[in-house]
Every structure is written in C-alpha cells, then in structure tokens.
Amino acid sequence: MGSENKQRLYLVSLMALVALGVGALSICTIYKISYEQKQNDLLYIVKSSARFLESVARFDLEQSTDYPEGPINATLSQFREAHKRFGDFGKTGEYVLARLEGDRIVCLLERRHSSDTSHLPGTTSLNSAESEEPMKRALAGQSGVMVARDYRGHEVLAAYEPVAVHNLGLVAKIDVSEIREPFITSALSAGAGGLVIIVFGVLAFFRLSDPLIASIRELQERYELAVRGSKDGLWDWSDMGKDEVWWSDDLYGLLGYEVDEIEAGLSTFKKLLHPEELPVVAERLKGPFEDGAVFEMEYRLKIKNGDYRWFHARGVVKQGDQGKPDRMSGSISDIHDQKMDRAEIEKLSQIIEQSPISVLITDREGNIEYANEALLEHTGYTREELLGKNPRIFKSGRFEASYYDRMWKHLAEGKTWRGVFHNKKKNGELYWESVLISPLKDSYGNVTNFIGLKEDITDKKRMESTLIDHERLIRSVVDSMRDGLIILNANGNIQLFNKGAEEILGYSAEEIMDESVQILMGEEDKGKHLAGFERYLASNKLQNKHSFEVLALKKDRDFVPVELTVSQMEQRGERLIVGVLRDISERKESEEKIEMAQNQVMQSQKLAAIGELAAGVSHEVLNPVNIISVSTQMLQRKALDDPKIQEYCDKVKHEIQRITKIMSALLAFSRESDSSFEKTVLSDEIDKVLLLVEEDLKLNNIKIVKNYSDTSVNVLSDKDKIRQVFLNLIANANHAMPKGGTLTISCARENKKKADNFVVKVSDTGIGMSEEIRSKIFDPFFTTKPEGEGTGMGLSIVHGIIEEHKGKIRVESTPGEGTTFIMTFPICDCDSEN
C-alpha cells in the first residue's frame, strides 16, 4: 500500500516537474526573445542617435563657426539640451557620450546615476577603466552590443556606436536586472499558481485513482494467487516471427533450472521437446490461427536432470493489423504425475476387466456400480441385470442374517472384511466363494465405495471336506501315540507337537508352537544342532545316522533321555523335518542299575580277592617285617656313633611303616566291620570335617566355598565312615591344588520320577585328570602320587563306603580345569531313629 502511494507520488512529482520545466522553458524562451529584441532596440537607438548627432555636427561645422567655443561645443550644447529635455529610457536606461583626449576618456554628458549632479563627472583612463569597455569600442570605431559592468559595478546591456564627426563615442545601456525583472516576477507568479494547481491536481488524482488502483490491486492479487496456487509457469511469445520468448520464474522452476540459467526462446523449447512430440508441435505452430483462438496440447520436455516429464500447455493467439497471428501468451502445467496416474488407472482397469477373479464395486449403500467379465461369466448375469442392484441378489439363504450384519458392521467401521459366501448363480446353481471386501475412501477419509474380490472355491471346499476327514483321522492316530511326534519347518520352528510330546516334555502344543526346537536342548547340544541343521539345509539331506539317543530339556528344566528318530518330508513344496521321541528313562535306569550291579559285582570280586589275598599273606608278610623292624632297632642302638648306619636304618624303618600301613588297609578290606546307621544331616558332617582341615587349606591358599540347600534333609549313614569319605575327598582336592585354588562343596535335593535323592558335590580347581586316569581311580592300589606318598587305597575305600550306604559316586574332570566328585544318597523318609 505504501509503495503504491509512493509510486503515485513519484508519478505526480514527475508530471509536476515536467509542467514546471515546460513553464520554465517557455519563460526562458520568451526571455531570450525579449533579450534579443532589447539588444536590437538599443542598437537601433544608439545608431539613430549617432547618425542624428553626426548630422547636427556637420551642420554646426558649416553654420556655427562663430560659436564662442567652436562648432563642437555648439553641437554638444544642443545634444545636452535634448538629453535634459527627453532624459534617458526605462528605469535604468542611460546615454553616455564621450571623446578621447590623449589616453583618457572624457564623458560629455551628465551621468544619470551619479550622486554629483552639478557638473560632468571626471575623466577615466583608457587602460584602467574596465567599466568603460563599450565606450572604448565606440571610440575605437566599433559598433555593436555587449554585456559589461558600468561605473556602478552593475551588469548592463550596452549598445555602442562611433560618431565620426568630432571623433565621439555614443553608448546606450540599460541594467540587465531591469530586463529580467518582469520575467522573474512572471515566473514566480506562474510557479506559485502552478504549485497551487499541482497540489489540487495531486489531491484530485489521488482521490480519483484510489478506486481504480484498488480494483487493479484486487485483480492483480487474484491473478497472483491463482498462478501461485496452480504452480503453473507463464510464457509470452510477443513476436511470433522471432525466437524470443519470455518465461516466468515458475516455468524455469518446473524445468528444474534457476532463473536465466538457460536462454528462453523457441529454439530452446524445441531442444527440450521429446523427439516424438517435436514434429507434432511444429505442425500445430504452423496454424492457421484465428484471433483469440486457444492453443492447447500435451507434450514431454526434458528437465535439468535429463528426465522427460509430461506438460500441458495452453495459450491464446492475438492477430496483428494484417490479420496474421503475431503474439501468443499462455501457461504451462506439470501433468507428469497425473499422466502416470491415468496410465496406471487404465492399466489397472484392464487388469480388473481381464482378471480371472470376480470383481464387484458398490456405492456406500451397497448398490452395484461395476462388475467385471469374470463375475458376469461365473454367475450368468448380464451387466445390465446387475447395475443398480444389491449383492443380495446372489444370496442362497444358507447363512444367517447375523452373518451379514457382522460383515456390514465391520465395513461401516472402515475396515477390510474377509470371509466366505455360499451363493447362488442365476440358474440356481450353488457355489462357494472366498470374498475380500475393502472400503474405498476419498482424500478426506470418507468411504465412497466398496470393492469386493471373489474367488470360486467350490472345488476347494469339497477337497477341504475330504482333507478334514483325513486330518481328523491322522490327528487321532498321532494323538494316540505314546511316542512324541515333533515336526519342524526349514527354519527349525516347531509346527506340530502331539500329545505324546506334551507328556514327555511337559509343554503344551499351544505354548511351544512356532518356537525354535532349541528350546528343547541343553546349551551343550545347541551348537551341534546348529551345525547339523546348516549341513542339512545346504545338502537337503539328513545324516546317515537317523536314530540316536539324546537328552531333551523339559519345561521344568530337567533333562529326560529320549531315543530320537529323524526323517524328512515335503508338503506343498516346503521341506519339513519329522522327529519321533521315545522316552527311554526307564530303560536308561534299568541299564544303569544293571551296569551298577555289574560294577558292584566286579568291584566286590576285586575286593574279595584282595581280602582273601590280604588274609592269606598278612601273617606271612607281617612276621618277617616285625623281625626286620626289631633287628633294625637293635642295629641303630649299637651303632649310635655311625651316621651312615643311622641313615640306612631310618630308611628301612620308613619302608617297614609303609608295608605295615598297606597291610593294615588290606586287612580293613578283608574284615567286614559292623556299621551303625542313623539319621544324618550331611552338611553338618561336612562342616565337622572342614573344621579339622580348614587351617591346613588356608595355609595352602585354598578358598572354601559352601553352597548348601535343603540343609534339613536327612539320610541314613554311619557318621564315622561318611566323615572318612569327605576327609579323603578333601585331602585329594588339597593335593590336586599345589598352587592354591577353590574348593567348592554343594548339597542339594534331587527329584526324579522314581527316586528322591540327596546329591553332594566336591569340586576343586586343580590339575584335573585324563579319561584314562578317571577310569581307574576307584581301583585298589592305583595312585597318581609319587612313590611313598600314597597307598592307592583311599578312593577304593570311599567307593566301598558309598555303596554300603546304597549310594552312587562318579567323577567329572577336565585336565587343567579341575575335578568334581558327585555322590548321590537316598533320602531317609522314615520318622523313627532306626
């Protein structure tokens, strides 16, 4: 708004300046003409006066020779008289008459503007008086007009003329200010009047132009908003005979260029045209065109990134004076996306029309608006018979009304509905179809139509019915199996889990379905499973060994031994792995009992043989040993002064003690001592043993860790013998950790199907043992200690004591990592002390 007022103010100011300039120029022109006229007038006056003075002077030369002061004074007296009578001209006009006497100019007339009017003024030097320049020229015989300074210092216009008689000079002059005065006054008056007129004119202009400008502004805003909203580019081919075309900034933007990045013109436009559209556009531009005719077409242009996009151009033709088109202006729109959408819609329309699937489109009320050929052919109706009808025309009456009510409720919420219809054809034939109905929404999210995709599944339904019967039969067989049946997909996820598997592993089919089969494996087996599974996927073949025994992890995190038979099958192109599990817990327990019995028999036989041997040879061995012992002692007493004999005797005594210790152990095996069994809390007995050896363990830098649970559980034991077991095992652990380590003793209850046991574990972080050593550690006389440091009978005695308590003992060990002895005792469930 402010800029428009400024523009109008600038326009009015410019008009005022032009008017004032024209007025000033007019006044200057008139002034120049008047000035030139004044020059001519002065020149005429001075020439006339000079000629008159010459005539008078010539007359006086002839007739006034007797004049007292001579003829020249007679002439001057007459001229002075005439000058007094008629005076000068104008306000500042003045005649000057002078003659040259030597190098001085002598004025002969009274000066008009001199303050001394009594007499003639004095003389002026010819060389020094710049104000007497016109007179100098007159006295020099020159004639003319010039601007000069007079004796007052004022600027004057002076006409000068020589008077030949008597060598006089005549000057007629007037102040230049007198000449300018009327023009200055007129200019000021005209300027004041013009200014008043301009002010009123400006006010009138603003008042009259405001409605017009408001209208123009509204049209301009409407045009700008329309162009900006349409995002169209504008072009103007102002001369259709030339290449020059104006492009708007938006047009450059549509082509991907900055403004003026490429030259706008017809030749540039043709370079950007797609080769296929170039001849078509060129032909259209040839015309003919009528005045006001609309030029409209679609074509592709290459944008900056090299892609071609579709544009729609629309222009209006303007004819010149000769009736030929000379100008065309219009706009260009990017319609590439709409063009692609239309092409896509046409393609989809063809796909729908030619699709083998039945397609039905209804309005919001369910009235049919479209049905494709597949639906017409399938139902036997014509398109005219269906348009405007409701799809209930296909109803067979086999479904309840509530079924359709639920469908429409679902669709009314804007959701897609999927279901099955049992419909009827025009000829009355019934058929099944699978239906997918989706709402179609406008840009505001309002449902405008519904589209239904239908597929005839009559044959599929028949097959499904047959398959369902077969599936029920197979399911009944599978669920009646005592063995577990598990089927996996190619990803190793469980797809079937029968009742037998539920009973063996404790999971229900619902909670384990689609879970990885690794959920049924211990950590040690997962790596093997992944490696084997990858080999299977790579080769599509199972390993040669299809049946094997594994430990399966149950839901309660306990392991169950199973016999696993694996096979593969293919269903609908998908590879499946079938696993059959048989619980072999009872068999394993029986095998363990048999093996344990065999081991016990073998161990008993070994011990019995050792006992018999010990009983047979102990007397024969100990008697000579006693004699040797007595003799050695006597020898030591007799040779007290001989250190060598003393040293030899000490060695003999040490070996005698070792033989005696071995024989005592053998005799212990050969004698069956009575055991006293009573209720025992094993953790209490372990603590009693640790009190005996705790200080020794600390000195060897061994840390004791106790993990006791269920400390109130009782077992039947001989406390002395059971303490002997723990003392022996702790001593072995101490020996296995020469550089220190950790001794861990744990106690916990173990629940199995048919047994309730208490488990004690003694673990060390020592040197461990190999498989070969582990298989012999319970054999009598087997030891890994240096000669002379062990009898090899300790673990044999431990094994015998554990078996005497109806328990079991086994060992786990890894070289360099440590050893764990695991003892299992049956829990006492009796209430009495016996």
Buried (B, 14 or more C-beta within 10 A) or exposed (E): EEEBEEEBEEEBEEBBEEBBEEBBEEBEEEBEEBBEEBBEBBBEBBBEBBBBBBEBBBBBBEEBEEBEEBBBBBBBBBBBEBBEEEEBBEEBBBBBBBBBEEEBBBBBBBBBEBEEEEEBBEBBEBEEBEBBBBBBBBBEEBBBBBBBBBBEEBEBBBBBBBBEBBEBBBBBBBBBEBBBEEBEEBBEEBBEEBEEEBEEBBEEBBEEBEEEBEEEEEEEEEEEEEBEEEEBBBBBBEEBEEBBBEBBEBBBBBBBBEEEEBEBBBEBBEEBBBEEBBEBBEEBBEEEBEEEBEBEBEBBBBBEEEEBBBBBBEBBBBBEEEEEBBBBBBBBBBBBEEBEEEEEEEEEEEEBEEBEBBBBBBEBEEEBBBBBBBBBEBBEBEEEBBEEBEBEBBBBEEBEEEEBEEBEEBBEEEEEBEBEBBBBBBEEEEBBBBBBBBBEEEEEEEBEBBBBBBBBBEEEBEEEEEEEEEEEEEEEEBEEBEBBBBBBBEEBBBBBBBBBBBEBBBBEBEEBEEBBBBEBBEEEBBEEBEEEBEEBEEEEEBEEEEEEEBBBBBBEEBBBBBBBBBEBEEEEEEBBBBBBBBBBBEEBBEEEEEEEEEBEEEBEEBBEEBBEEBBEEBEEBBEEBEEBBEEBEEBBEEBEEEEEBEEBBEEBBEBBEBBBEBBBBBBBBBEEEEEEBEBBBBBEBBBEBBEEBBEEBEEBEBEBEEEBEBEEBBBBBBBEBBBBBBBBBBBBBBBBBEEBBBBBBBBBEBEEEEEEBBBBBBBBBBBBBEEEBBEEBBBBEBBBEEEEEBBBBBBBBBBBBBBBBEBBBEBEBEEEEBBBBBBBBBBBEEEEEE
